[in-house]
Amino acid sequence: MGKLVVNQEKLTPSVIEKLVNICPFNAIEDKGGKIEINAACKMCKICVKKGPAGAIEFVEEEVAQIDKSLWKGVAVYVDHVEGDIHPVTYELIGKAKELAAKINHPVYAVFVGHNIRKKASEILHYGVDEVFVYDYEELKDFRIEPYTAAMEDFVNKKKPSTLLVGATTIGRSLAPRVAARFRTGLTADCTILEMKDNTDLVQIRPAFGGNIMAQIINPNNRPQLATVRYKVMDAPERTAVPSGRVMFADMDRSKLTSNIDVVKVTKKVVEASISDAEIIIAAGRGIKAEKDLAMINELAELLGAQVATTRPLIEAGWSDARKQIGLSGRTVKPKLIIVCGISGAVQFTAGMNNSECIVAINNDPKASIFNVAHYGIVGDLYEVIPKLISNIYEMNNEREGAYIRKEA
C-alpha cells in the first residue's frame, strides 16, 4: 500500500489550479492556498504522473514482513452435520495433500463438534497426518461464536500456512470469521489452487461475472484462507489401512460461550441434488417453451438422469433454482452430462467443465460450449433429442426381445 503526499511548499496558484482540474474524480480541493485530497480519491496517480512535477508524490508505505517459516502445514476444516462428514472435506484433503507435497508441509484436518471422537479416525484413511478434534458439548450445534473460537485456538497452536474450507452453508459462515480474527485474506469459491515454492497459495477463481480468471495471492498474511465448492476437486482413494494420528485438543471452555440459544432443530428432508447426480441432462436458452421441457424430462427418465437448467430458464419460472448449474448455481461433476441448447458462457461452464464426459447439442457450430465438450452434435435440439429418445427406445426393445428369446 501507499499514500499521496502533497508538497505544499511547491504550490502556487497556477499549480493548484492545474491539480484541481486534472483529477477526474474531483478528489483534489483548494483549501485557502493549500491542497487537500478527499475520500473520492481512487489512487489513480494521474496527479503524480501528469500534474506539475513534484507537487504530489506517491510514497510506498513500509509493511512489516512476516516470517513465513513460522507457518507450516495445509489444514482442512472438516465440514459435517452431527458427525456425518460432507464429501467436500475429502475433496479438499486430496487437494491439500497435493499442495503440501510441493512444499514438504504436513496435512491437518480440524474436526469441531460433539461426540465426534470415534468418527475422526475415518479421516485417517485419506492420508491426513494429524486430525485435531475439538469435542465439547458447547459445540453440539453449529453456532458461529464457539466454532470460530475453536478454529482460532487451532490456528494459534499449529500455525498452518493454508486453511481450506468447503463452500457449504457452514463453511461460508465460518471462513470469513476466522479470516477476520487473523486479519488475513479470504478467497471464495476457488476453482483452481496452486502452491508456490515460497508457500504462497495461488487462488484462482472466476471474476467480473466469469469473464476472467483472477489469480489471487496473500503474500504477507497467514494463514491463507480459501473456500472451494463441492465437486470442484478430486477426492483421494480411501486406503484400507489408516495413517496419521488423532489429537484431542484442549482449550479454554469459557471461550465457547454463545449469544445464540438453539431451541429446536428441524431436520430438512433430504432431496436428490444435481451435485451428486452421475448423469445430467442440462437445458438452456435453446428451449423455446416451457412445455418443450417434456422431451428433456423424457430423455432424462430413459437414462436415469437428473434434469438441470441454466439461469434464464430459472428466471422464466420454468425450473427450480436448485437445478441451476453455474457460478450462481451448483457445481456438478457427473460421469455424463448432455448439454442441450446451451451456448457455453463461462458462468455456466465453470460449474460443469470437470464432468467426465460432456456431450453438447447446439445448432451454432461456433458455440463456445464445443470448446469444453468431448462430443459435439451440431443440429437443432428439437430434431436431435427426439431421435435420441427413439434410438434409446429401440435399443431397449431389442434388449428385451433378446432376453425373452434367451429365456424361451
N, C-alpha and C positions, 0 to 999 in steps of 0.2 A: 504493500500500500504506500501511498504518497500523499502529499498535500501541496497546494498552491501557496506560494509566499509572495506577497506584494512588497516590492522595494519602494517604499513611499518617497525616499529621497530622490528618486529618478522621475517622479511625476511632475508634469507641467499641465496646464490647462489643455493643450493640444493632445498630449499623451493620454490624459484621462478621457478626452472625447473619443479618441480612436479606440481605446479599450472598451468603453461603454458600447460603442457602435459595433464592434467586431464580434461580440458574444451573441450567438444565435438563440440563447435561452434567457436573455435579459438577467443574467446572474451577476453582472458587474454593475455596481452602483457608485455614483459620485456622492460622497458624503462630505460636503464642505471642503473640497480640495483634496480629499483622501479617497482611496478606493476600498470598497468592501465587497466581498464575494458572498452572495446569499445562498440559500438552500437549493435554488434552482440549478446550481452548477452540476453539470454532468461529467465533469472531469475530462472533457474532450481535448483540452490543451490547445485549442485554437488560439487563445490569448497568448500562449507561450510561443507557439510556432510562427504566428502571423502578426502578433502585436509588436509594439515598439520594443526593440532589443533590451533585455534586462529589466523591464518594468515588472513583469511577473515571471517567476521561476517555478518549476515543478521539482520538489525535493522528495526523494525516496526516504521513507521512514525505516529506520533500522528495526528489524524484528529479531527477537532472541531466537536462535535456532535450537530446536530440541535435539536431544541425544537419542537418535533412533535405535541405538544398540540396547537401550534400556527397555524397549518394547519388543517382545518376541512372542510369536505364535499367531495362528489364524483360528479364531473362535467362531462357533456356530451356535446361535440360540436355538434350543430345542422347542419347536412350536408343538403344542399338544392341547388336548382337551381331556381332562381327568386321566392323564397318563397315556392316552392314545395319541401316539406321535404322528404328526402330519407328514405326509410323504415329501413335502418340500424340504424338510430337515435333512433327509438322506441325500437329496439332490445337492444341497449346499455343502454337505460333508464331502461329497465327491469333488466339488469344485475347490473346497478348502484344502483337500489333500494335494490337488494339482498345484495350487498356488504356493502352499507351504513347501512342497518338494523343490521348487525353484530356488528358494532362499534358505533351505535347511532349517525350517521352523517346525515346531510341534503343532498338532491339530487338537483343539479343545472343543468340547461341547458343554453348554451350560443348560442344565435342566432345573427349572424352577417350578415348584408346585407342592402338593401334599400327597403323601402315600405313593410316592413315585420311585422309591429306592429299588424295588425289585425290577421295575421296568427300565431302569437306567442301564442295566447290563446288556440290553438288546442293542444299544448303540455301539458297544464294543465289537460287534460283528461287522462293522462297516469301516474299520481302520482308524478309529479315533485314538489318540494317545492317552488322553485323560477326559473323563466325564466329571464335571463338577456339579454336584447335586445340592440344591437348596430346598430342603424338605421341612417345611414348617406349617403348622395349622393355619397361620395367618395367610398362607399362600394357596389355600384350598381353591378359592375362586379368583379369577383374574381381576385384580384391582391395580390400577396403574401405579399408585404410590409404592406399595410394598414390592411389586415386581421390579420397578425401577431401582429401588434400594438394593435389592439382591444383585441385580446386574452391575450396579455401581460398586458393590463390595467385590464382585469378581474382578472387574477391570482394575480396581485399585490393588488387588492382591497379585494378580497374574500379569497385568500389563500386556495384554495381547496387542499386536501391531494392527490387526484387522479383525473386525467383528461383522459377520454376515447374519442377516435376519430375513426370514421369509416374508414376502409382501402379502401376508394374510391380514385379517381384521386386527388380530392381536399384534402382529409384527409392525404394522403401520402405526399403531398407537405407541408401542414401546420404544422403537428405534429413535424417534425424534426426542423423546425424554432423555434417553441415555446420551445422545449426542449433545443435548443442551447441558447436561451435568458436566461434561468434559470440554465444553466449548470447542467442539470439533465439528467437522462437516458430515453431511449425510447425503448420499445419492440414492434416489428412489427408483425402483423398477429398472434395475440394470439388466441388460440383455447379454453383455459380454464383460468378463472380468479378466484382467491380466496383471501380472506382478513384475515390477522392475527389480533389478538386482539390488537396488538400494532400499528395498522393502516398500516403495511407494506403490499403492494399488491404483491401477488404471481402470476407472469405472466408466463403462461405455453404455450409453442409453440414447434412445431417440429424443430429439428436442425440436422445438418450433413446429409442433404438430406432426412430428415424424418426418420432417423434410430433411433433417440432417442427423448424423450420429455424433453426439458430443462425447469427447474424451475428457473426463474429469479426474484430477488428482488432488490430493490433500497433502502436500509435501512437508508442511511444518506443524501438523497436528496429529495426535494419536489419542485414542485408536481411530482407525479409518472405518467408517460405517457405510454399509450398502444394503439395500433391500433388493430381493430378487423374487420375481413371480414364480409360482408353481408351473412346472412343465417347461422351464427355460433351460435348466442344466440337466446333466445326466447323473443319475444315482449310481453309486458303485454296486458291484455284486455283493450280496451277503455271504460272508465266509462262515463255514461250519464251526471253526474254532475262533473264539473271541480273542482280541488282543487289546493291550492297554489296561487301564485301571479306572475304577470308580472312586472318586474322592467326595466325602460328605463334608460340605463346607459349614463352618460355624460363623455366625455373625450376631451382632447386637440386635436382639429381637425388638428392642424399643424402636428401631428404625422401620419396622414392618407395620407400623400403625397406618390406618387409612381413614379418611373422612367419608368413605363410601361404605354403607352397610348393605350387604346382599340379603334382601328379604326373601326372594324366591327365584329359583332358576327354572325356566320353562325350556325344555329341550325342543329344538327345532326338528321338524320332520325331515329326515334325510331324503334328498331328491337326487336323481341322476344328474350329474354335471357333465357338460361337454368337455371339461378339462380332463375327465377320466375316460372319455369315450375312445375306443380303439378304431372306430370307423365313423367318419363325419361327412355329411352332405351339406355343403355351405351354399346359400343362395344370396345373390346380390341384386344390384340395380337392374340386371337383365330380366328379372321377373316383372312383368308388366301389370299384373293384377293380383290381388290377394288370393283369389280363387285358384290361381295358377300354382300356388304352393302345394296343391294337392298332388301334383306329379312328383314334386320334391319329396313329399312325405311318403309316397308310394315307393319310390326308389329306395328311400332310407329303410322302410319296413322290409323290403326284399333283401337288403344287405345286412340287416340287423344293426343299422347305423342310427346315430342321432342327427337331428337337423340343427344347423346353426345358420346365422344370418349376419349381414353387415349392418352398420349403423342406420343407413337410410330406411331399411325395412323396419327397424325398431321405431324410428321417428314417425313412420307412416302408421304405426299401430298394428302392423301385420304379424309381429313376433314379440316374444318376451325378451326383455333386456338381458336376462340370464343366458340367452342363446347367442349373444353377440361375441364375435371374435375380433380382437384388435387391441390397440392401446387403451381405449376406453371401455374395453370389454374383458373377455377371458383370453388366457393364453392356452393353446392346445398343442398336443404332440401325439396325434393318433398314428396308428400304423398305416391308415389310408384316409385321405381327405379328397373328396371330389368337389371342386370349386366351380359353381355354375353361375355364369353371368356376372362375374366379379372382375373388375379391371386390374386390381392388384396394387392399390395405393399402399404406401409404406405403412400407414396406420393399420391396415389390415394384415399385411404380410408379416409385420413384426410379431403378430400374435399366433402365426401358424407355420412359419418357414422352417421350423425344426421337425416337421412331420416326416415320417419315414418315407411315405410315397404321396406325392401331390399330383393329382390329375386335374387339369384345367380345361373348362369348356367355355369358349368365348368366340364371338363372330368377328372380332377385331384381331387380325394376325399380329398387330403391333402392341397389343395389350401387355402391360408390364407384368401381369401375372405369369406369363410364359417364361419370364426370366428366373422364376423360382420353381416352376413346375418341372416334375420329372417327365411327365407325359402331357402333351397338349393336343386338344381337339379344336380346330378352327371350324366353327359352324354355329348355326342357330340352336340354342339350347332347347327350343320348342320342337326341333326336329331330332336332335341328338338324344335327349333324355327319353322320349317315348320309344326310340329304337333300343336304347339300353334296357329299358324295362321289358320290352318284348323279347329281347335276346335272353334275359335272365329267366323269364317265364319258360321259354323254350328249353333252356338248359335244365331247369328244374323238372320239367315234364319228361325230358329224356332220361334223367337220373331215376325218376320214379318208375318209368317204364322198364328200365334195365333192372331195377330192384325187384319189380313184380315178376319179370321173366326168370330171374335167378331163383326166386322163391318157388316158382312153379316147377 
